[in-house]
């Protein structure tokens, strides 16, 4: 769902450099920058985490095993680092670590470089946000990217900014679209072949989704790929072919304003040389106005890194009507000699695709509540819908509220932006999932910018009395649920699995937890004092295994109304990075 | 819509107001000690409110805000804000609660629909002072459509709309979608009207004030009117203001001042100054019955 360029006057940016702290750097500050080899091997190397997803394929798995079921009772904080100030809003980032320095984004597009051994700040960067950003959601950021001597971040005012890793000073910045028109960005850029690749947010304002590749060292635009059929991509400033085929799955000219924001970022599989981006829902919201599948809304699109052309696609919810964005990560993994990719969609179904061609291999529900569709037809890849499509407001000629339908999952999804994790050790996927439904009705007269239009109303509700969130382990090939750990409040944070047979994840109640990867047995927890909505990482330094996770409640969850809000009352604000090791 | 005897209507209202006039001085004391009336109006929204090339806020709503502040003995501080996904969001951020990025709310927000359903739903604000009626109209190019075209003309002729508006939703859905392929989408009425000038569309459907302003001097060459639109959910609504529900002093004083500005013709003059016609709010036409 929702989340905010072009008018990037240099005055928007400012840097705060904490001089003197540079002395505390454990290694030479002129140490070698992050190379493409570092990035491509990130999932295997244990001394650093230089990509979002702990490897571009996004498995969020580390082979490190020093912290395991036997040793974990000795896991305790080494230090905490406060993001400080009054800016304690949802900390959704995944940190990075390289050469003994942690780099993490924080709310309000701040960046901190922290000595990974001592927890001392090296520099801080504070992006000055223009007053006009649309404050619909929260001032979150989901993390950055490292390449060469640069730290890259996308911003709420829709820029991609590259900072010098030694000083935090801006090296280059580029626009991802005018924030005044509704563009925004919160995703971590993806680094592939020396390019920084990112999408953009803002589909609910009718902007058409776009994935862009920039030269990561200079910021020069290399290619652009629109996500909606009918639009023309570019390569080196020249037209580079249409996305899809004009009017194949869209009526009239609605494709021109078709939404499809790829707002959560992408993953990259080196083995098949494929970038996979999830695409947001098509616009306008009322599916009856745009009969057809509306490609490539709510799809995974597989892109060729050299050209940005679409190699294949898979659409999860044709003619999407429930705000089931297809933006969750698509994660490459191999099984039985097959090159596969997995995607747990907002629509409540878990999909296994052949990542060489996008063909469906398996699909099964990962939430109890999936009343919009009974199952996915494995032959066609299409859902078997259960007659829960919202009515057409045009049928309500008297201007009265339409009939209410109750449907699950809610528009917040069976899972959302936060990554699930895959452990090659167990062969299981671990999905932070949520059991919520929604009441949905037509509102033939609602108002926007002082003018009437035909909209919709909704309210979210839990499906069960005892829990909303559930951490669930699935065998992707059989669809068997191996275990689950229920959680009272919705889970809204990323996960990580390790070679120590552990799965780590955070909860809104503030707990950072470790469970046995095979059984789900809880083996360790630590309360960070504020809700966790960020993603953990682990690395090895001086022979010790470290784990870091941001804590700080906020983001979309507190904005929910209704009955769900009762489960999250009384959670305190916070803004800290917690770093753990064995004692 | 029945014809209203405007003279009679005004005399009724003026009679009503004269009873209040004794209290008027007390009621126009908004009790704002700073001397500044903080007003929120939508940015990038000609002819209502927008940033002019000189960097200053201009437009119909801006002039109304200045006239209102002057009558209240205050100076208007006009903040141009962006429309969020829904009116409820705007009211929360700009009227009753504020936001951690954009700061505390304004004293009053302009261009807020005055609608009885909204009044029931939103209890954190007072909806007050309807000052104009907005209408969904069609501006048609007679060169392309002849005189007095009917809505059915758009089964086969291109019509421009701003995306996600009543006009857009109506044309996509009405007659079982048979006009859908004729609808050409734009991000603003201004762009749609430009396309009509270029003969890329035969007509534009949208709010009257925006269309009239976009047509400018070319207005005479196009037919602008309320077309019979079977099944449209809402073809007109009143524009008013919103004040935080707890701010009773300001609520009262704005009501009194705006009644005066409507009745003495100030509001009409402001609309006309910006090249647009003025339509008295339905809520005022119904005033004697309330």
Interface residues (C-beta under 8 A of the other chain):
Chain A: X2 X89 X129 X131 X132 X133 X134 X135 X136 X139 X180 X181 X204 X205 X206 X251 X252 X253 X254 X256 X257 X283 X284 X286 X288 X289 X290 X291 X392 X393 X394 X395 X396 X397 X399 X444 X445 X446 X447 X448 X449 X450 X451 X452 X453 X454 X455
Chain B: X42 X43 X44 X45 X48 X81 X82 X83 X84 X85 X86 X87 X89 X93 X99 X100 X101 X102 X111 X112 X113 X115 X117 X118 X134 X136 X163 X164 X165 X166 X168 X169 X170 X172 X173 X174 X177 X180 X181 X182 X183 X184 X185 X187 X207 X230 X231 X233 X234 X237 X239
